[in-house]
Amino acid sequence: MLQEKANEDMVILKGQGSLLRLLLSVDGPLEIVLSQARKALEKASSMIGDIGIVLETDSRRLDGISIVRILEDLIWPMSLNVKYWKSEDRESLLLLRRSGFSLEDDTSSGENICTGEPLVVDRSLRSGQKVVHDGDVLILGSVHDGSEVLASGNICVFGKLQGLAHAGSQGDDRRFIAVDSFMARQVRIGCRVSNEMAQSEQHWWGRPVIISIERGSFLVTERK
């Protein structure tokens, strides 16, 4: 979905299905990495909302002090909805498990992950323009009427969505569409196509929303 790099990839934000993966690199002091993570999350705050977070600490060795620091300096002040932690360090995994934190299920860790790199489009799309990408797409602008965005991953629009957005275009209905201002007549996720929408029928028209599939039907969640 989103990717933000700072100080030689110390922090990476990236879509992972319906979740958001937050990678804290092993390179650099933890306090600096956490500072960069806060900056990256603040930039993307309007799109994150209550999206579930996968917190990945790479091969960094965690102890009680560093875990508390992550909680106090990042998770609690940013009100992050952390679904589970992921670590490449065995001792850190044991400590996290003993401390009661949810860890990634190894049997499903590879599920629902895009293989393509996220694509950032730093402009608005005009009528007749089309973006097709294997992975997440981030539009730093609006998607105007007559334009299209097709992504095998998630789609995030930092502006108005008036044109066509098709997330999970290769048939994955676990993807989502997040926009700052929803004004589209129709959206598509996976193999599903929404009913035609009209401004007068939707109280969230023109509002920031996240659109996903829940139990086979479109679910629109208005962001605060």
N, C-alpha and C positions, 0 to 999 in steps of 0.2 A: 504494500500500500504506500508507505512513506519512508523516505530515507534521508537521514541528516548526518553528515560527516563533519567531524571537527578534530583538529590536532591529530592528523594522520590516522584517521579511522578509530579514534578512541571510543567513539559512540556511534552505533548504527541503529536506526529505527527502520523496520522493514515489515511489510505485511506478511502474515502467516495464516492464510485462510481467513477466518473471521476474527482472528486475534492480531495483536501487534507485538512483534518481537523487538525487545530492547536489549542490545548487546553491549555490555560493558567490557571493553578490551582489557587484557592483562597488561598491556603496555601503558606505563605511566602510573604515578601515585593515585591511590583510590580517591583521595579528596579532589584531585583535578578531574579525574574521570567523572565523578559524580557532579561536579560543577558543569562540565560540558553536557552531561545528560540532562540536567535541569534546563540549560539553554535550548537544547534540541527539543525538549518536550514543550517548553514555553512557546517556541515558534509554531509548533504543530498543535497547540492546545485546542484551537477551535474545531479541529477535526477528530481529536481523540475521544473527548467526552468520557463515557463509561466503558469504552472498548477494553476487553480483557488483554492483559499484558503477560507476555512470556519474558521473564527476567533471566537473561543469560549472562553468566559471569566468566565464561571462557575457562581457561585453566588457572585462573587466579586462586590461590590458597586462601580460603576464608576462615576466620576464627570468630569467636563471639563478638569481639570488638568491631570487626569489619561488618558483620551482619547488622549489628545495632546501628552502625554509621549509615549503612544503606537505608535502613528503615527511617532513621531520624532525618537524614539529609536529602532523601529522594522520595521514598514511597509515601510516607505520611504527609509531608508538606505539599506534595503534588497530587495527593489523593488518588494514587494509582490503584487500579483494579487488577492486582497481580493474580493471575490464575495459577501459575506454577513457576518454579525456578528450574533452571538448567545449568549444569556445571560439568566441565570436563575433568575436574579434579576429584578423585575418589574420596579423600578425606573431607573435602568440603561437602560432598553429597551426604556422607555419613552424618556430619554435624547438622546439616539442614534437616535431614530426616529425623534425627533424634530431637530436634527443636520443634518438630511439628509442622514444618513447611511442606506444601504440596510440591512434588517433583514431577518432571516430565515422565510420562508413561513410555517406556522404551518400545513397547509393541506398536505404538501409534505415532511415534515422534516424527516419522517421515511423511505422515499423511497430510494432505491438504496444503502442501508447500509448493509455491511456484518455482520453476527452475530458472525462469528468465529474471534478469536484473530489473529493478524498478526504473521506469521512464519518467523523467520530470520534464514537462512542457512549460516553459516560462513565458507563456503568452496566452491570450484568449484565442479560441477557435471561431472563425467566421463561417458563414453559410458556404457549403461546398467543401470545406476542409474536413479531413478524416484522419484519425490516429488509430493505428492498429498495432498492438504490442503483446508479446508473450510474457506476461508478468503484470505487476501492479503499475498503474498510471496515476501520476499526480499532475493536475492541471493548475498552474499558478495564474488563474484568470477565469474567464467564463467560457462556457460551451454554448454558443448562440444557436438559435433556431436554424436548422439546415445543416448543422455540423454533426459529426459522429465521433464517438470514442469507443473502441472495442478492445477489451483487455482480457487475457486469460485469468488475470488476478483481480484484485480490487481496484476500484476507481474512486479517487478523491478529487473534488473540484473546489478550489478556493475562490468561489465566485458563483455566478448564476448557472444553473443547468437548465437550458431551454431545448437543446438538441437531444440526440439519442445517445444514451450511455448503456453499454452492454458489458457487464462484469461477468467473469467466468465464461467467456465466449466459447471455450472449448467443451462446455457442458457441465462445469462445476457450479452447482447451485449453493455452495457453501460460501461464496464470495459476497461482498457487500459494495454498496455505492454510498459515499458520504459527500454531501454538498453543503455549501454555505447558504444557498438560496435555491430551493426547488421550484422550478417553473416549467417542468417538462410534461408533455402529454402522455409519455409512455417511457418505461424503462424495461431492461431485460437483464436477467441474471440466470446464468446457465442456459437451460433449454426453456426457461419460463419467460413469458411475456405478460406484462401487467395490462390490466384493463386501461382503456383511454381515460385520462384524468382531466378534470376541468377545475378552474380556479374556484368557482362557486361551491364545489362539492368537498373541498379539502380545507380544513381549518389550518393546516400546516403549510399551505401554499405560500411560497416566498420565504419560508422559514428554513433554518439549518436542520437537516435531517440525515439519518442513516437508514438506508433501505437494505433489507436482507430477506432471506427466505426462512420462514418458520413453519414447520409442519406442512410443507408443500404450498404455502401461501405467502404472498408478499407482506412484509411487516415494515411499517414506517415508524421510526422512533425519532421524536423531535428532540434535538439537542438543546441543552440549557445555554 
